[in-house]
Amino acid sequence: MIGTATDRFVEALARLNTYAEEGREGRPRRTPLTIAISRQAGSRGAEIARLIGEELGWTVYDHELLQRIGEQKGLQKRLLERLDERHAGWLEEMVVDFCGGGGGGKELGYLRSLLELFATLSEQGHCVIVGRGSPHVLPAESTLRVRVMGPRADRIDAVERRLGLTKAEAERWIDRTEAERRRFVRHYFNRDTEDATGYDLLLNTAKLPLRACAEVVAAAARAAETA
């Protein structure tokens, strides 16, 4: 049921961007680009996201920040208020339609909160969103969807060093984290994180330094906005 509701909400987000093109004075405007990053556990995708933010001067919303915004209703309310009245009203109707029609409880409440946040950030654009299924939800027309990957051995080594774990502990951490991320995206958004067709760029951190990865994404974002 959640997967079906989310599929409908994906369509709603796409309609939100189309609707926004009218502008406040009826003049067409292009929705600013958003970068959404999915990453294999241990691939250092969050670090690359920070470097992309530095390169472009865009705000980076990582896993922890998204959680914090979701928990701090006042902050999320201020983000939502950045939408003009037409967009805010339209978004409210879509949220009620797709998340309020069935089910209930904390799960749909969380989904509603997350999708509201994604819709708001996507409408204002020029930001980098890390994880939480963002590449699988945001409209493809206004989103550069990036998947950061790396050989398992490299990722294990990176986790060993970053978290001070043994090799066996790092392996377990990667397996557990990767399973949780796949399960999250499958459960909420009915998508497969390993499906390459869901991304615009695939980055192998074994081939490029982190800074170079960030520069590739930044260059692609600039090209997409001028296309």
C-alpha positions as CSV (number, residue, x, y, z in Angstrom):
1,M,0.0,0.0,0.0
2,I,2.8,2.4,0.8
3,G,4.6,1.6,-2.4
4,T,1.4,2.4,-4.4
5,A,0.8,5.7,-2.5
6,T,4.4,6.7,-3.1
7,D,4.2,6.0,-6.8
8,R,1.3,8.4,-7.0
9,F,3.3,10.9,-5.0
10,V,6.2,10.7,-7.4
11,E,3.8,11.7,-10.1
12,A,2.5,14.5,-7.9
13,L,6.1,15.8,-7.4
14,A,6.6,15.9,-11.2
15,R,3.3,17.8,-11.5
16,L,4.5,20.2,-8.8
17,N,7.5,21.1,-10.9
18,T,5.4,21.5,-14.0
19,Y,3.0,23.7,-12.1
20,A,5.8,25.8,-10.7
21,E,6.9,26.7,-14.2
22,E,4.0,29.1,-14.5
23,G,5.6,31.4,-12.0
24,R,3.8,33.9,-9.7
25,E,3.0,36.3,-12.6
26,G,2.1,33.6,-15.1
27,R,5.5,33.7,-16.8
28,P,7.3,30.4,-17.4
29,R,10.2,29.7,-15.1
30,R,12.6,26.8,-14.9
31,T,12.7,24.8,-11.7
32,P,16.2,25.0,-10.3
33,L,18.2,21.7,-10.3
34,T,18.5,19.5,-7.2
35,I,21.2,16.8,-6.8
36,A,20.1,13.6,-5.1
37,I,22.7,11.1,-4.0
38,S,22.4,7.4,-3.3
39,R,25.5,5.7,-2.0
40,Q,26.8,2.2,-1.2
41,A,27.7,1.8,2.4
42,G,31.3,2.9,2.9
43,S,31.7,4.5,-0.5
44,R,32.1,8.0,1.2
45,G,29.2,9.4,-0.7
46,A,28.4,11.9,2.1
47,E,31.9,13.3,1.8
48,I,31.5,13.7,-1.9
49,A,28.2,15.5,-1.4
50,R,29.9,18.0,0.9
51,L,32.6,18.6,-1.7
52,I,29.8,19.1,-4.4
53,G,28.2,21.7,-2.1
54,E,31.5,23.5,-1.7
55,E,32.0,23.4,-5.5
56,L,28.6,24.8,-6.4
57,G,27.9,26.8,-3.2
58,W,24.8,24.8,-2.6
59,T,23.4,23.6,0.8
60,V,23.9,19.9,1.5
61,Y,21.2,17.9,3.3
62,D,22.6,14.7,4.6
63,H,21.0,11.8,6.5
64,E,21.4,13.4,9.9
65,L,20.2,16.8,8.8
66,L,17.1,15.4,7.1
67,Q,16.3,13.5,10.3
68,R,16.8,16.7,12.4
69,I,14.5,18.7,10.1
70,G,11.9,16.0,10.3
71,E,12.0,16.2,14.1
72,Q,12.0,19.9,14.3
73,K,8.6,20.9,13.1
74,G,9.2,24.6,13.4
75,L,12.2,24.4,11.0
76,Q,10.2,22.3,8.5
77,K,7.3,24.7,8.7
78,R,9.6,27.6,7.8
79,L,10.9,25.6,4.8
80,L,7.4,24.9,3.7
81,E,6.6,28.6,4.0
82,R,9.1,29.3,1.3
83,L,6.6,28.0,-1.2
84,D,4.2,30.6,-2.4
85,E,0.5,30.2,-1.6
86,R,-0.4,28.4,-4.8
87,H,2.4,25.9,-4.4
88,A,1.8,25.4,-0.7
89,G,-1.9,24.9,-1.2
90,W,-1.4,22.5,-4.1
91,L,1.2,20.5,-2.1
92,E,-1.1,20.2,0.9
93,E,-3.8,18.8,-1.4
94,M,-1.4,16.2,-2.8
95,V,-0.1,15.2,0.6
96,V,-3.7,14.7,1.9
97,D,-4.6,12.8,-1.2
98,F,-1.7,10.4,-1.3
99,C,-0.8,10.0,2.4
100,G,-4.1,10.6,4.1
101,G,-6.3,8.2,2.1
102,G,-5.4,5.0,3.9
103,G,-3.4,3.5,6.7
104,G,-2.2,5.7,9.5
105,G,0.1,5.8,12.5
106,K,3.7,6.8,12.7
107,E,4.8,5.1,9.5
108,L,2.5,7.2,7.2
109,G,3.2,10.2,9.3
110,Y,6.9,9.8,8.7
111,L,6.4,9.3,5.0
112,R,4.2,12.4,4.8
113,S,6.9,14.5,6.6
114,L,9.7,13.2,4.4
115,L,7.8,13.8,1.1
116,E,6.8,17.3,2.2
117,L,10.4,18.0,2.9
118,F,11.6,16.6,-0.4
119,A,8.9,18.5,-2.3
120,T,9.9,21.8,-0.7
121,L,13.6,21.3,-1.2
122,S,13.0,20.3,-4.8
123,E,10.9,23.4,-5.5
124,Q,13.5,25.7,-4.2
125,G,16.3,23.7,-5.8
126,H,20.1,24.3,-5.8
127,C,20.8,21.9,-3.0
128,V,22.3,18.4,-2.5
129,I,20.2,15.7,-0.8
130,V,22.0,12.6,0.5
131,G,20.1,9.4,0.9
132,R,16.6,8.7,2.3
133,G,15.6,7.5,-1.2
134,S,15.7,11.0,-2.7
135,P,16.9,9.9,-6.2
136,H,13.9,7.6,-6.4
137,V,11.3,10.2,-5.4
138,L,12.3,13.6,-6.8
139,P,11.2,14.4,-10.4
140,A,13.8,13.3,-12.9
141,E,13.2,16.5,-14.9
142,S,14.7,18.7,-12.3
143,T,17.0,16.3,-10.4
144,L,20.5,15.0,-11.1
145,R,20.4,11.5,-9.7
146,V,23.8,10.2,-8.6
147,R,24.9,6.7,-7.3
148,V,28.2,6.5,-5.6
149,M,29.8,3.0,-5.6
150,G,33.1,1.3,-4.9
151,P,34.7,-2.1,-4.6
152,R,33.7,-4.0,-1.5
153,A,37.3,-4.3,-0.3
154,D,37.8,-0.5,-0.6
155,R,34.6,0.2,1.3
156,I,35.5,-2.1,4.1
157,D,38.9,-0.5,4.4
158,A,37.4,3.0,4.5
159,V,34.9,2.0,7.2
160,E,37.7,0.3,9.2
161,R,39.7,3.6,9.2
162,R,36.8,5.9,9.7
163,L,35.1,4.1,12.5
164,G,38.1,2.4,14.1
165,L,36.7,-1.1,13.5
166,T,38.3,-4.5,12.8
167,K,37.9,-5.9,9.3
168,A,35.2,-8.3,10.5
169,E,33.3,-5.5,12.3
170,A,33.6,-3.3,9.2
171,E,32.2,-6.1,7.0
172,R,29.2,-6.5,9.3
173,W,28.6,-2.8,9.4
174,I,28.6,-2.5,5.6
175,D,26.3,-5.5,5.2
176,R,23.9,-4.2,7.9
177,T,23.9,-0.6,6.6
178,E,23.4,-1.7,3.0
179,A,20.6,-4.0,3.8
180,E,18.8,-1.3,5.8
181,R,19.1,1.2,3.0
182,R,17.8,-1.2,0.4
183,R,14.9,-2.2,2.7
184,F,14.1,1.5,3.3
185,V,13.9,2.4,-0.4
186,R,12.0,-0.8,-1.3
187,H,9.5,-0.5,1.5
188,Y,8.7,3.2,1.2
189,F,9.3,3.9,-2.5
190,N,9.1,0.4,-4.2
191,R,12.4,1.0,-5.9
192,D,15.7,-1.0,-6.2
193,T,18.8,0.9,-5.2
194,E,20.9,-1.4,-7.4
195,D,18.9,-0.6,-10.6
196,A,21.3,1.6,-12.6
197,T,18.4,2.9,-14.8
198,G,17.3,5.0,-11.8
199,Y,20.4,7.2,-11.9
200,D,21.9,9.7,-14.3
201,L,25.5,9.3,-13.0
202,L,27.3,6.3,-11.6
203,L,30.6,7.1,-9.8
204,N,33.2,4.5,-8.9
205,T,35.3,5.9,-6.1
206,A,38.1,3.4,-6.9
207,K,38.7,5.2,-10.2
208,L,38.5,8.8,-9.1
209,P,39.6,10.7,-6.0
210,L,36.7,12.2,-4.0
211,R,37.4,15.8,-5.2
212,A,37.4,14.6,-8.8
213,C,34.1,12.8,-8.2
214,A,32.6,16.0,-6.9
215,E,33.9,18.0,-9.8
216,V,32.3,15.5,-12.3
217,V,28.9,15.9,-10.6
218,A,29.3,19.7,-10.4
219,A,30.1,19.9,-14.1
220,A,27.1,17.7,-14.9
221,A,24.9,19.9,-12.8
222,R,26.1,23.0,-14.6
223,A,25.6,21.4,-18.0
224,A,22.1,20.2,-17.1
225,E,21.0,23.7,-16.0
226,T,22.2,25.3,-19.3
227,A,20.9,22.5,-21.6
